[in-house]
């Protein structure tokens, strides 16, 4: 539900001031999403845009909500809040409550446009390889039960011609950095585990990969691959 003029009147701010704040938040979200390749934007960043010159307590929430509504109406983007299902562990092995609170309050832009319209008029074709890499990695982790060791993940990626030592891959550039970007974008959760044989790094699906918009497409794709493979075996 969009904020009404009465909501803003109760906190003593004019329509012109409110519109300016909403526009600033929208601009920040759009530019930051582009600059960071879709990495989540902390709610704290957006709040600071409002509190820089205004001290009304309820104002940031109203402005951020209206900015989200306008992004949807104008650009077809949903400003979706991310919610971690589990926070990374601290050295004690327990999640940090502070980390949980920070992670829970961040946003990403998700297109609500028809896929064909988005592909034709919005999607950058030069970034298609990044999306393809993300989909492959998410698929591998999904088929491994939602969690996989770093060693096993790279073993699977090597079968596709990707090596963790590649720093000048013709498509991805630095392969390790390409994988780390998926962590920053919150498609993957990376965690170091300590065991009898030493430290090991584990990757598991994070909230963006678990979102129905991704997981639904993933399951459809895997079903198609399985169906095609089964049909081929029957013909043989």
Biotite code that builds the C-alpha atoms (Angstrom):
import biotite.structure as struc

atoms = struc.array([
    struc.Atom([0.000, 0.000, 0.000], chain_id="A", res_id=1, res_name="UNK", atom_name="CA", element="C"),
    struc.Atom([1.491, 3.348, -1.073], chain_id="A", res_id=2, res_name="UNK", atom_name="CA", element="C"),
    struc.Atom([2.033, 6.119, 1.426], chain_id="A", res_id=3, res_name="UNK", atom_name="CA", element="C"),
    struc.Atom([-0.665, 8.793, 1.356], chain_id="A", res_id=4, res_name="UNK", atom_name="CA", element="C"),
    struc.Atom([-0.340, 12.568, 1.595], chain_id="A", res_id=5, res_name="UNK", atom_name="CA", element="C"),
    struc.Atom([-1.728, 12.294, 5.143], chain_id="A", res_id=6, res_name="UNK", atom_name="CA", element="C"),
    struc.Atom([1.179, 10.019, 6.103], chain_id="A", res_id=7, res_name="UNK", atom_name="CA", element="C"),
    struc.Atom([3.672, 12.661, 5.016], chain_id="A", res_id=8, res_name="UNK", atom_name="CA", element="C"),
    struc.Atom([1.614, 15.499, 6.510], chain_id="A", res_id=9, res_name="UNK", atom_name="CA", element="C"),
    struc.Atom([1.835, 13.830, 9.928], chain_id="A", res_id=10, res_name="UNK", atom_name="CA", element="C"),
    struc.Atom([5.623, 14.037, 9.812], chain_id="A", res_id=11, res_name="UNK", atom_name="CA", element="C"),
    struc.Atom([5.685, 17.603, 8.525], chain_id="A", res_id=12, res_name="UNK", atom_name="CA", element="C"),
    struc.Atom([7.164, 17.373, 5.052], chain_id="A", res_id=13, res_name="UNK", atom_name="CA", element="C"),
    struc.Atom([5.927, 18.947, 1.821], chain_id="A", res_id=14, res_name="UNK", atom_name="CA", element="C"),
    struc.Atom([5.038, 17.031, -1.329], chain_id="A", res_id=15, res_name="UNK", atom_name="CA", element="C"),
    struc.Atom([7.956, 18.663, -3.138], chain_id="A", res_id=16, res_name="UNK", atom_name="CA", element="C"),
    struc.Atom([10.440, 17.574, -0.468], chain_id="A", res_id=17, res_name="UNK", atom_name="CA", element="C"),
    struc.Atom([9.021, 14.078, -0.441], chain_id="A", res_id=18, res_name="UNK", atom_name="CA", element="C"),
    struc.Atom([9.161, 13.733, -4.223], chain_id="A", res_id=19, res_name="UNK", atom_name="CA", element="C"),
    struc.Atom([12.793, 14.859, -4.206], chain_id="A", res_id=20, res_name="UNK", atom_name="CA", element="C"),
    struc.Atom([13.717, 12.227, -1.607], chain_id="A", res_id=21, res_name="UNK", atom_name="CA", element="C"),
    struc.Atom([11.867, 9.489, -3.461], chain_id="A", res_id=22, res_name="UNK", atom_name="CA", element="C"),
    struc.Atom([13.649, 10.432, -6.704], chain_id="A", res_id=23, res_name="UNK", atom_name="CA", element="C"),
    struc.Atom([17.036, 10.368, -4.948], chain_id="A", res_id=24, res_name="UNK", atom_name="CA", element="C"),
    struc.Atom([16.377, 6.880, -3.555], chain_id="A", res_id=25, res_name="UNK", atom_name="CA", element="C"),
    struc.Atom([15.238, 5.619, -6.963], chain_id="A", res_id=26, res_name="UNK", atom_name="CA", element="C"),
    struc.Atom([18.310, 7.102, -8.643], chain_id="A", res_id=27, res_name="UNK", atom_name="CA", element="C"),
    struc.Atom([20.612, 5.524, -6.065], chain_id="A", res_id=28, res_name="UNK", atom_name="CA", element="C"),
    struc.Atom([19.018, 2.084, -6.454], chain_id="A", res_id=29, res_name="UNK", atom_name="CA", element="C"),
    struc.Atom([19.212, 2.152, -10.261], chain_id="A", res_id=30, res_name="UNK", atom_name="CA", element="C"),
    struc.Atom([22.805, 3.415, -10.474], chain_id="A", res_id=31, res_name="UNK", atom_name="CA", element="C"),
    struc.Atom([24.096, 1.197, -7.655], chain_id="A", res_id=32, res_name="UNK", atom_name="CA", element="C"),
    struc.Atom([22.483, -1.870, -9.233], chain_id="A", res_id=33, res_name="UNK", atom_name="CA", element="C"),
    struc.Atom([24.242, -1.076, -12.511], chain_id="A", res_id=34, res_name="UNK", atom_name="CA", element="C"),
    struc.Atom([27.599, -0.255, -10.903], chain_id="A", res_id=35, res_name="UNK", atom_name="CA", element="C"),
    struc.Atom([27.749, -3.389, -8.730], chain_id="A", res_id=36, res_name="UNK", atom_name="CA", element="C"),
    struc.Atom([26.327, -5.863, -11.290], chain_id="A", res_id=37, res_name="UNK", atom_name="CA", element="C"),
    struc.Atom([23.175, -6.410, -9.263], chain_id="A", res_id=38, res_name="UNK", atom_name="CA", element="C"),
    struc.Atom([24.676, -6.810, -5.786], chain_id="A", res_id=39, res_name="UNK", atom_name="CA", element="C"),
    struc.Atom([22.210, -6.148, -2.934], chain_id="A", res_id=40, res_name="UNK", atom_name="CA", element="C"),
    struc.Atom([21.805, -2.599, -1.676], chain_id="A", res_id=41, res_name="UNK", atom_name="CA", element="C"),
    struc.Atom([21.672, -2.176, 2.079], chain_id="A", res_id=42, res_name="UNK", atom_name="CA", element="C"),
    struc.Atom([18.608, -0.490, 3.501], chain_id="A", res_id=43, res_name="UNK", atom_name="CA", element="C"),
    struc.Atom([20.978, 1.574, 5.642], chain_id="A", res_id=44, res_name="UNK", atom_name="CA", element="C"),
    struc.Atom([22.315, 3.247, 2.470], chain_id="A", res_id=45, res_name="UNK", atom_name="CA", element="C"),
    struc.Atom([18.816, 4.287, 1.441], chain_id="A", res_id=46, res_name="UNK", atom_name="CA", element="C"),
    struc.Atom([17.940, 5.432, 4.935], chain_id="A", res_id=47, res_name="UNK", atom_name="CA", element="C"),
    struc.Atom([21.004, 7.698, 5.012], chain_id="A", res_id=48, res_name="UNK", atom_name="CA", element="C"),
    struc.Atom([19.805, 9.489, 1.866], chain_id="A", res_id=49, res_name="UNK", atom_name="CA", element="C"),
    struc.Atom([16.691, 10.521, 3.808], chain_id="A", res_id=50, res_name="UNK", atom_name="CA", element="C"),
    struc.Atom([18.245, 11.177, 7.219], chain_id="A", res_id=51, res_name="UNK", atom_name="CA", element="C"),
    struc.Atom([21.034, 13.319, 5.763], chain_id="A", res_id=52, res_name="UNK", atom_name="CA", element="C"),
    struc.Atom([18.756, 16.358, 6.038], chain_id="A", res_id=53, res_name="UNK", atom_name="CA", element="C"),
    struc.Atom([15.657, 15.046, 7.801], chain_id="A", res_id=54, res_name="UNK", atom_name="CA", element="C"),
    struc.Atom([15.284, 13.604, 11.290], chain_id="A", res_id=55, res_name="UNK", atom_name="CA", element="C"),
    struc.Atom([11.674, 12.391, 11.223], chain_id="A", res_id=56, res_name="UNK", atom_name="CA", element="C"),
    struc.Atom([11.711, 8.784, 12.412], chain_id="A", res_id=57, res_name="UNK", atom_name="CA", element="C"),
    struc.Atom([9.001, 7.385, 10.169], chain_id="A", res_id=58, res_name="UNK", atom_name="CA", element="C"),
    struc.Atom([10.193, 9.167, 7.016], chain_id="A", res_id=59, res_name="UNK", atom_name="CA", element="C"),
    struc.Atom([12.784, 6.658, 5.667], chain_id="A", res_id=60, res_name="UNK", atom_name="CA", element="C"),
    struc.Atom([10.302, 3.775, 5.624], chain_id="A", res_id=61, res_name="UNK", atom_name="CA", element="C"),
    struc.Atom([7.694, 5.860, 3.793], chain_id="A", res_id=62, res_name="UNK", atom_name="CA", element="C"),
    struc.Atom([10.165, 7.168, 1.218], chain_id="A", res_id=63, res_name="UNK", atom_name="CA", element="C"),
    struc.Atom([11.703, 3.737, 0.529], chain_id="A", res_id=64, res_name="UNK", atom_name="CA", element="C"),
    struc.Atom([8.232, 2.219, 0.152], chain_id="A", res_id=65, res_name="UNK", atom_name="CA", element="C"),
    struc.Atom([7.140, 4.880, -2.334], chain_id="A", res_id=66, res_name="UNK", atom_name="CA", element="C"),
    struc.Atom([10.431, 4.572, -4.240], chain_id="A", res_id=67, res_name="UNK", atom_name="CA", element="C"),
    struc.Atom([9.740, 0.861, -4.617], chain_id="A", res_id=68, res_name="UNK", atom_name="CA", element="C"),
    struc.Atom([6.209, 1.523, -5.848], chain_id="A", res_id=69, res_name="UNK", atom_name="CA", element="C"),
    struc.Atom([7.451, 4.014, -8.437], chain_id="A", res_id=70, res_name="UNK", atom_name="CA", element="C"),
    struc.Atom([10.229, 1.720, -9.663], chain_id="A", res_id=71, res_name="UNK", atom_name="CA", element="C"),
    struc.Atom([7.578, -0.920, -10.287], chain_id="A", res_id=72, res_name="UNK", atom_name="CA", element="C"),
    struc.Atom([5.172, 1.451, -12.030], chain_id="A", res_id=73, res_name="UNK", atom_name="CA", element="C"),
    struc.Atom([7.795, 3.273, -14.108], chain_id="A", res_id=74, res_name="UNK", atom_name="CA", element="C"),
    struc.Atom([10.462, 0.680, -14.909], chain_id="A", res_id=75, res_name="UNK", atom_name="CA", element="C"),
    struc.Atom([8.791, -2.654, -14.198], chain_id="A", res_id=76, res_name="UNK", atom_name="CA", element="C"),
    struc.Atom([11.207, -3.487, -11.370], chain_id="A", res_id=77, res_name="UNK", atom_name="CA", element="C"),
    struc.Atom([10.292, -4.957, -8.011], chain_id="A", res_id=78, res_name="UNK", atom_name="CA", element="C"),
    struc.Atom([12.545, -3.693, -5.219], chain_id="A", res_id=79, res_name="UNK", atom_name="CA", element="C"),
    struc.Atom([12.652, -6.967, -3.342], chain_id="A", res_id=80, res_name="UNK", atom_name="CA", element="C"),
    struc.Atom([13.913, -7.201, 0.223], chain_id="A", res_id=81, res_name="UNK", atom_name="CA", element="C"),
    struc.Atom([16.262, -10.116, 0.794], chain_id="A", res_id=82, res_name="UNK", atom_name="CA", element="C"),
    struc.Atom([15.958, -12.277, 3.871], chain_id="A", res_id=83, res_name="UNK", atom_name="CA", element="C"),
    struc.Atom([18.715, -14.705, 4.746], chain_id="A", res_id=84, res_name="UNK", atom_name="CA", element="C"),
    struc.Atom([17.502, -18.118, 5.881], chain_id="A", res_id=85, res_name="UNK", atom_name="CA", element="C"),
    struc.Atom([20.792, -18.566, 7.720], chain_id="A", res_id=86, res_name="UNK", atom_name="CA", element="C"),
    struc.Atom([23.628, -16.165, 8.438], chain_id="A", res_id=87, res_name="UNK", atom_name="CA", element="C"),
    struc.Atom([27.305, -17.037, 7.968], chain_id="A", res_id=88, res_name="UNK", atom_name="CA", element="C"),
    struc.Atom([28.846, -18.493, 11.129], chain_id="A", res_id=89, res_name="UNK", atom_name="CA", element="C"),
    struc.Atom([31.307, -16.613, 13.279], chain_id="A", res_id=90, res_name="UNK", atom_name="CA", element="C"),
    struc.Atom([34.523, -18.112, 14.606], chain_id="A", res_id=91, res_name="UNK", atom_name="CA", element="C"),
    struc.Atom([32.534, -19.526, 17.507], chain_id="A", res_id=92, res_name="UNK", atom_name="CA", element="C"),
    struc.Atom([30.424, -21.424, 14.986], chain_id="A", res_id=93, res_name="UNK", atom_name="CA", element="C"),
    struc.Atom([27.295, -19.433, 15.741], chain_id="A", res_id=94, res_name="UNK", atom_name="CA", element="C"),
    struc.Atom([25.619, -16.849, 13.493], chain_id="A", res_id=95, res_name="UNK", atom_name="CA", element="C"),
    struc.Atom([26.200, -13.230, 14.444], chain_id="A", res_id=96, res_name="UNK", atom_name="CA", element="C"),
    struc.Atom([22.914, -11.538, 15.349], chain_id="A", res_id=97, res_name="UNK", atom_name="CA", element="C"),
    struc.Atom([24.288, -8.243, 14.053], chain_id="A", res_id=98, res_name="UNK", atom_name="CA", element="C"),
    struc.Atom([25.066, -9.897, 10.708], chain_id="A", res_id=99, res_name="UNK", atom_name="CA", element="C"),
    struc.Atom([21.539, -11.345, 10.547], chain_id="A", res_id=100, res_name="UNK", atom_name="CA", element="C"),
    struc.Atom([20.015, -7.896, 11.096], chain_id="A", res_id=101, res_name="UNK", atom_name="CA", element="C"),
    struc.Atom([22.220, -6.235, 8.462], chain_id="A", res_id=102, res_name="UNK", atom_name="CA", element="C"),
    struc.Atom([21.696, -8.932, 5.842], chain_id="A", res_id=103, res_name="UNK", atom_name="CA", element="C"),
    struc.Atom([17.940, -8.982, 6.329], chain_id="A", res_id=104, res_name="UNK", atom_name="CA", element="C"),
    struc.Atom([17.676, -5.313, 5.378], chain_id="A", res_id=105, res_name="UNK", atom_name="CA", element="C"),
    struc.Atom([18.895, -5.170, 1.802], chain_id="A", res_id=106, res_name="UNK", atom_name="CA", element="C"),
    struc.Atom([17.276, -4.973, -1.615], chain_id="A", res_id=107, res_name="UNK", atom_name="CA", element="C"),
    struc.Atom([17.740, -6.164, -5.186], chain_id="A", res_id=108, res_name="UNK", atom_name="CA", element="C"),
    struc.Atom([15.864, -5.182, -8.317], chain_id="A", res_id=109, res_name="UNK", atom_name="CA", element="C"),
    struc.Atom([13.873, -7.976, -9.941], chain_id="A", res_id=110, res_name="UNK", atom_name="CA", element="C"),
    struc.Atom([12.290, -7.420, -13.341], chain_id="A", res_id=111, res_name="UNK", atom_name="CA", element="C"),
    struc.Atom([8.537, -8.002, -13.492], chain_id="A", res_id=112, res_name="UNK", atom_name="CA", element="C"),
    struc.Atom([8.413, -7.499, -17.258], chain_id="A", res_id=113, res_name="UNK", atom_name="CA", element="C"),
    struc.Atom([7.423, -10.242, -19.652], chain_id="A", res_id=114, res_name="UNK", atom_name="CA", element="C"),
    struc.Atom([10.589, -12.340, -20.292], chain_id="A", res_id=115, res_name="UNK", atom_name="CA", element="C"),
    struc.Atom([10.450, -11.677, -24.047], chain_id="A", res_id=116, res_name="UNK", atom_name="CA", element="C"),
    struc.Atom([10.076, -7.915, -23.545], chain_id="A", res_id=117, res_name="UNK", atom_name="CA", element="C"),
    struc.Atom([12.923, -7.910, -21.020], chain_id="A", res_id=118, res_name="UNK", atom_name="CA", element="C"),
    struc.Atom([15.163, -9.886, -23.383], chain_id="A", res_id=119, res_name="UNK", atom_name="CA", element="C"),
    struc.Atom([14.462, -7.606, -26.353], chain_id="A", res_id=120, res_name="UNK", atom_name="CA", element="C"),
    struc.Atom([14.563, -4.177, -24.715], chain_id="A", res_id=121, res_name="UNK", atom_name="CA", element="C"),
    struc.Atom([16.292, -4.346, -21.308], chain_id="A", res_id=122, res_name="UNK", atom_name="CA", element="C"),
    struc.Atom([18.770, -7.184, -21.060], chain_id="A", res_id=123, res_name="UNK", atom_name="CA", element="C"),
    struc.Atom([22.361, -6.416, -22.031], chain_id="A", res_id=124, res_name="UNK", atom_name="CA", element="C"),
    struc.Atom([23.471, -9.101, -24.483], chain_id="A", res_id=125, res_name="UNK", atom_name="CA", element="C"),
    struc.Atom([27.118, -8.569, -23.544], chain_id="A", res_id=126, res_name="UNK", atom_name="CA", element="C"),
    struc.Atom([26.290, -9.708, -19.999], chain_id="A", res_id=127, res_name="UNK", atom_name="CA", element="C"),
    struc.Atom([24.575, -12.916, -21.116], chain_id="A", res_id=128, res_name="UNK", atom_name="CA", element="C"),
    struc.Atom([27.685, -14.978, -20.340], chain_id="A", res_id=129, res_name="UNK", atom_name="CA", element="C"),
    struc.Atom([27.545, -13.839, -16.705], chain_id="A", res_id=130, res_name="UNK", atom_name="CA", element="C"),
    struc.Atom([23.922, -14.961, -16.411], chain_id="A", res_id=131, res_name="UNK", atom_name="CA", element="C"),
    struc.Atom([24.825, -18.244, -18.079], chain_id="A", res_id=132, res_name="UNK", atom_name="CA", element="C"),
    struc.Atom([27.688, -18.847, -15.652], chain_id="A", res_id=133, res_name="UNK", atom_name="CA", element="C"),
    struc.Atom([25.426, -18.078, -12.689], chain_id="A", res_id=134, res_name="UNK", atom_name="CA", element="C"),
    struc.Atom([22.771, -20.492, -13.954], chain_id="A", res_id=135, res_name="UNK", atom_name="CA", element="C"),
    struc.Atom([25.348, -23.270, -14.452], chain_id="A", res_id=136, res_name="UNK", atom_name="CA", element="C"),
    struc.Atom([26.849, -22.844, -10.978], chain_id="A", res_id=137, res_name="UNK", atom_name="CA", element="C"),
    struc.Atom([23.423, -22.668, -9.309], chain_id="A", res_id=138, res_name="UNK", atom_name="CA", element="C"),
    struc.Atom([22.391, -25.818, -11.206], chain_id="A", res_id=139, res_name="UNK", atom_name="CA", element="C"),
    struc.Atom([25.478, -27.705, -10.021], chain_id="A", res_id=140, res_name="UNK", atom_name="CA", element="C"),
    struc.Atom([24.910, -26.698, -6.391], chain_id="A", res_id=141, res_name="UNK", atom_name="CA", element="C"),
    struc.Atom([21.196, -27.539, -6.663], chain_id="A", res_id=142, res_name="UNK", atom_name="CA", element="C"),
    struc.Atom([21.918, -31.008, -8.046], chain_id="A", res_id=143, res_name="UNK", atom_name="CA", element="C"),
    struc.Atom([24.401, -31.534, -5.205], chain_id="A", res_id=144, res_name="UNK", atom_name="CA", element="C"),
    struc.Atom([21.609, -31.109, -2.681], chain_id="A", res_id=145, res_name="UNK", atom_name="CA", element="C"),
    struc.Atom([21.948, -27.352, -2.233], chain_id="A", res_id=146, res_name="UNK", atom_name="CA", element="C"),
    struc.Atom([25.470, -27.506, -0.830], chain_id="A", res_id=147, res_name="UNK", atom_name="CA", element="C"),
    struc.Atom([28.858, -28.416, -2.319], chain_id="A", res_id=148, res_name="UNK", atom_name="CA", element="C"),
    struc.Atom([32.537, -28.149, -1.386], chain_id="A", res_id=149, res_name="UNK", atom_name="CA", element="C"),
    struc.Atom([34.727, -25.705, -3.279], chain_id="A", res_id=150, res_name="UNK", atom_name="CA", element="C"),
    struc.Atom([36.859, -28.614, -4.509], chain_id="A", res_id=151, res_name="UNK", atom_name="CA", element="C"),
    struc.Atom([33.863, -30.517, -5.919], chain_id="A", res_id=152, res_name="UNK", atom_name="CA", element="C"),
    struc.Atom([32.394, -27.377, -7.488], chain_id="A", res_id=153, res_name="UNK", atom_name="CA", element="C"),
    struc.Atom([35.579, -26.618, -9.403], chain_id="A", res_id=154, res_name="UNK", atom_name="CA", element="C"),
    struc.Atom([35.851, -30.279, -10.368], chain_id="A", res_id=155, res_name="UNK", atom_name="CA", element="C"),
    struc.Atom([32.446, -29.989, -12.063], chain_id="A", res_id=156, res_name="UNK", atom_name="CA", element="C"),
    struc.Atom([33.277, -26.628, -13.643], chain_id="A", res_id=157, res_name="UNK", atom_name="CA", element="C"),
    struc.Atom([36.536, -28.021, -15.071], chain_id="A", res_id=158, res_name="UNK", atom_name="CA", element="C"),
    struc.Atom([34.440, -30.507, -17.035], chain_id="A", res_id=159, res_name="UNK", atom_name="CA", element="C"),
    struc.Atom([32.904, -27.437, -18.719], chain_id="A", res_id=160, res_name="UNK", atom_name="CA", element="C"),
    struc.Atom([36.305, -25.954, -19.502], chain_id="A", res_id=161, res_name="UNK", atom_name="CA", element="C"),
    struc.Atom([36.498, -23.582, -16.514], chain_id="A", res_id=162, res_name="UNK", atom_name="CA", element="C"),
    struc.Atom([39.547, -23.678, -14.257], chain_id="A", res_id=163, res_name="UNK", atom_name="CA", element="C"),
    struc.Atom([39.970, -21.900, -10.929], chain_id="A", res_id=164, res_name="UNK", atom_name="CA", element="C"),
    struc.Atom([43.454, -20.776, -11.981], chain_id="A", res_id=165, res_name="UNK", atom_name="CA", element="C"),
    struc.Atom([42.138, -18.943, -15.058], chain_id="A", res_id=166, res_name="UNK", atom_name="CA", element="C"),
    struc.Atom([42.785, -15.217, -14.703], chain_id="A", res_id=167, res_name="UNK", atom_name="CA", element="C"),
    struc.Atom([42.172, -14.313, -18.334], chain_id="A", res_id=168, res_name="UNK", atom_name="CA", element="C"),
    struc.Atom([39.314, -16.521, -19.440], chain_id="A", res_id=169, res_name="UNK", atom_name="CA", element="C"),
    struc.Atom([38.113, -15.286, -22.865], chain_id="A", res_id=170, res_name="UNK", atom_name="CA", element="C"),
    struc.Atom([34.572, -14.862, -21.574], chain_id="A", res_id=171, res_name="UNK", atom_name="CA", element="C"),
    struc.Atom([34.610, -14.592, -17.771], chain_id="A", res_id=172, res_name="UNK", atom_name="CA", element="C"),
    struc.Atom([38.033, -13.063, -17.177], chain_id="A", res_id=173, res_name="UNK", atom_name="CA", element="C"),
    struc.Atom([39.149, -14.117, -13.700], chain_id="A", res_id=174, res_name="UNK", atom_name="CA", element="C"),
    struc.Atom([37.224, -17.323, -12.931], chain_id="A", res_id=175, res_name="UNK", atom_name="CA", element="C"),
    struc.Atom([37.592, -17.050, -9.153], chain_id="A", res_id=176, res_name="UNK", atom_name="CA", element="C"),
    struc.Atom([36.318, -13.464, -9.193], chain_id="A", res_id=177, res_name="UNK", atom_name="CA", element="C"),
    struc.Atom([33.351, -14.538, -11.338], chain_id="A", res_id=178, res_name="UNK", atom_name="CA", element="C"),
    struc.Atom([32.440, -17.119, -8.678], chain_id="A", res_id=179, res_name="UNK", atom_name="CA", element="C"),
    struc.Atom([32.971, -14.619, -5.857], chain_id="A", res_id=180, res_name="UNK", atom_name="CA", element="C"),
    struc.Atom([30.581, -12.199, -7.588], chain_id="A", res_id=181, res_name="UNK", atom_name="CA", element="C"),
    struc.Atom([27.806, -14.798, -7.197], chain_id="A", res_id=182, res_name="UNK", atom_name="CA", element="C"),
    struc.Atom([28.444, -14.685, -3.446], chain_id="A", res_id=183, res_name="UNK", atom_name="CA", element="C"),
    struc.Atom([28.293, -10.882, -3.425], chain_id="A", res_id=184, res_name="UNK", atom_name="CA", element="C"),
    struc.Atom([25.074, -10.993, -5.450], chain_id="A", res_id=185, res_name="UNK", atom_name="CA", element="C"),
    struc.Atom([23.655, -13.409, -2.861], chain_id="A", res_id=186, res_name="UNK", atom_name="CA", element="C"),
    struc.Atom([23.114, -16.334, -5.212], chain_id="A", res_id=187, res_name="UNK", atom_name="CA", element="C"),
    struc.Atom([25.600, -18.351, -3.156], chain_id="A", res_id=188, res_name="UNK", atom_name="CA", element="C"),
    struc.Atom([26.543, -18.480, 0.489], chain_id="A", res_id=189, res_name="UNK", atom_name="CA", element="C"),
    struc.Atom([30.230, -19.191, 1.160], chain_id="A", res_id=190, res_name="UNK", atom_name="CA", element="C"),
    struc.Atom([31.371, -20.642, 4.453], chain_id="A", res_id=191, res_name="UNK", atom_name="CA", element="C"),
    struc.Atom([34.655, -21.949, 5.828], chain_id="A", res_id=192, res_name="UNK", atom_name="CA", element="C"),
    struc.Atom([34.354, -25.161, 7.846], chain_id="A", res_id=193, res_name="UNK", atom_name="CA", element="C"),
    struc.Atom([36.961, -26.600, 10.176], chain_id="A", res_id=194, res_name="UNK", atom_name="CA", element="C"),
    struc.Atom([37.239, -30.376, 10.396], chain_id="A", res_id=195, res_name="UNK", atom_name="CA", element="C"),
    struc.Atom([39.677, -33.131, 11.386], chain_id="A", res_id=196, res_name="UNK", atom_name="CA", element="C"),
    struc.Atom([41.421, -32.826, 8.017], chain_id="A", res_id=197, res_name="UNK", atom_name="CA", element="C"),
    struc.Atom([41.743, -29.049, 8.153], chain_id="A", res_id=198, res_name="UNK", atom_name="CA", element="C"),
    struc.Atom([39.757, -26.156, 6.726], chain_id="A", res_id=199, res_name="UNK", atom_name="CA", element="C"),
    struc.Atom([37.432, -26.516, 3.757], chain_id="A", res_id=200, res_name="UNK", atom_name="CA", element="C"),
    struc.Atom([35.271, -24.030, 1.872], chain_id="A", res_id=201, res_name="UNK", atom_name="CA", element="C"),
    struc.Atom([31.613, -24.834, 1.227], chain_id="A", res_id=202, res_name="UNK", atom_name="CA", element="C"),
    struc.Atom([29.128, -23.182, -1.099], chain_id="A", res_id=203, res_name="UNK", atom_name="CA", element="C"),
    struc.Atom([25.374, -23.399, -0.738], chain_id="A", res_id=204, res_name="UNK", atom_name="CA", element="C"),
    struc.Atom([22.384, -21.755, -2.368], chain_id="A", res_id=205, res_name="UNK", atom_name="CA", element="C"),
    struc.Atom([21.578, -18.337, -0.951], chain_id="A", res_id=206, res_name="UNK", atom_name="CA", element="C"),
    struc.Atom([18.250, -16.547, -0.972], chain_id="A", res_id=207, res_name="UNK", atom_name="CA", element="C"),
    struc.Atom([18.320, -15.218, -4.540], chain_id="A", res_id=208, res_name="UNK", atom_name="CA", element="C"),
    struc.Atom([18.957, -18.701, -5.928], chain_id="A", res_id=209, res_name="UNK", atom_name="CA", element="C"),
    struc.Atom([16.171, -20.075, -3.737], chain_id="A", res_id=210, res_name="UNK", atom_name="CA", element="C"),
    struc.Atom([13.683, -17.469, -4.972], chain_id="A", res_id=211, res_name="UNK", atom_name="CA", element="C"),
    struc.Atom([10.882, -18.992, -7.021], chain_id="A", res_id=212, res_name="UNK", atom_name="CA", element="C"),
    struc.Atom([11.787, -16.835, -10.042], chain_id="A", res_id=213, res_name="UNK", atom_name="CA", element="C"),
    struc.Atom([15.120, -18.697, -10.217], chain_id="A", res_id=214, res_name="UNK", atom_name="CA", element="C"),
    struc.Atom([14.357, -22.070, -8.649], chain_id="A", res_id=215, res_name="UNK", atom_name="CA", element="C"),
    struc.Atom([11.235, -22.508, -10.811], chain_id="A", res_id=216, res_name="UNK", atom_name="CA", element="C"),
    struc.Atom([13.191, -21.972, -14.044], chain_id="A", res_id=217, res_name="UNK", atom_name="CA", element="C"),
    struc.Atom([15.955, -24.225, -12.742], chain_id="A", res_id=218, res_name="UNK", atom_name="CA", element="C"),
    struc.Atom([13.607, -27.109, -12.047], chain_id="A", res_id=219, res_name="UNK", atom_name="CA", element="C"),
    struc.Atom([11.968, -26.731, -15.472], chain_id="A", res_id=220, res_name="UNK", atom_name="CA", element="C"),
    struc.Atom([15.368, -26.750, -17.169], chain_id="A", res_id=221, res_name="UNK", atom_name="CA", element="C"),
    struc.Atom([16.548, -29.837, -15.270], chain_id="A", res_id=222, res_name="UNK", atom_name="CA", element="C"),
    struc.Atom([13.278, -31.616, -16.078], chain_id="A", res_id=223, res_name="UNK", atom_name="CA", element="C"),
    struc.Atom([13.767, -30.871, -19.774], chain_id="A", res_id=224, res_name="UNK", atom_name="CA", element="C"),
    struc.Atom([17.347, -32.185, -19.672], chain_id="A", res_id=225, res_name="UNK", atom_name="CA", element="C"),
    struc.Atom([16.261, -35.374, -17.890], chain_id="A", res_id=226, res_name="UNK", atom_name="CA", element="C"),
    struc.Atom([13.369, -35.891, -20.322], chain_id="A", res_id=227, res_name="UNK", atom_name="CA", element="C"),
    struc.Atom([15.660, -35.405, -23.327], chain_id="A", res_id=228, res_name="UNK", atom_name="CA", element="C"),
    struc.Atom([18.251, -37.811, -21.916], chain_id="A", res_id=229, res_name="UNK", atom_name="CA", element="C"),
    struc.Atom([15.584, -40.430, -21.179], chain_id="A", res_id=230, res_name="UNK", atom_name="CA", element="C"),
    struc.Atom([14.110, -40.114, -24.658], chain_id="A", res_id=231, res_name="UNK", atom_name="CA", element="C"),
    struc.Atom([17.571, -40.538, -26.211], chain_id="A", res_id=232, res_name="UNK", atom_name="CA", element="C"),
    struc.Atom([18.230, -43.686, -24.193], chain_id="A", res_id=233, res_name="UNK", atom_name="CA", element="C"),
    struc.Atom([14.890, -45.159, -25.274], chain_id="A", res_id=234, res_name="UNK", atom_name="CA", element="C"),
    struc.Atom([15.707, -44.497, -28.948], chain_id="A", res_id=235, res_name="UNK", atom_name="CA", element="C"),
    struc.Atom([19.126, -46.113, -28.559], chain_id="A", res_id=236, res_name="UNK", atom_name="CA", element="C"),
])
